[in-house]
Amino acid sequence: MELAKAEVGEIMGEIGRVALLAAVAFGALVVMGFLLPIGLFLFLGDWLFGSIGWGVLHGTLFLVAVALEAVVLALGVRASRLLLALLVAIVLGVAVALGLNALGMDGRLAAALGTTAGLIAWPIAVGVAAFRAGIDTDKLKARFWPSGTIETTKETIEWVRAQTPLGPKS
């Protein structure tokens, strides 16, 4: 019995050690999941536009646009409308960059400002597309409401009531 207790204690210690190491590995992967995109935005801002500040601004605007687009998609707006919003934002950003460059502005600064304009226009265009498409609340409710189950349950309850006598009616 003492041998079994000792072995169980050792096994529990090993399980704890493995669990701790798995938690450390998972934590490292979570930190990496944050570090890579943040570092990428900063690197691209510095490499393309000469300042990590542009990376911070563009990364923030990009993530706002992606978040809004995800919400609008979840609400049921067709993806084709949102693709059009993205294309409008890209065309606007390129037009601003080319226009500022034709006005004699430094190419990197013109590109940075054009990118900023496009990234500001994108969520605005997504909002306009969502507003024009409208949100069908009945369709949205139907996606999350188990109407088939409710109707079947009601039918089953009625069938059981019809099959089961309730006793004399008063």
Summary of the structure (lengths in Angstrom):
residues: 170
radius of gyration: 29.2
end to end distance: 69.9
largest distance: 95.6
contacts: 435
relative contact order: 0.08
helix: 86%
strand: 0%
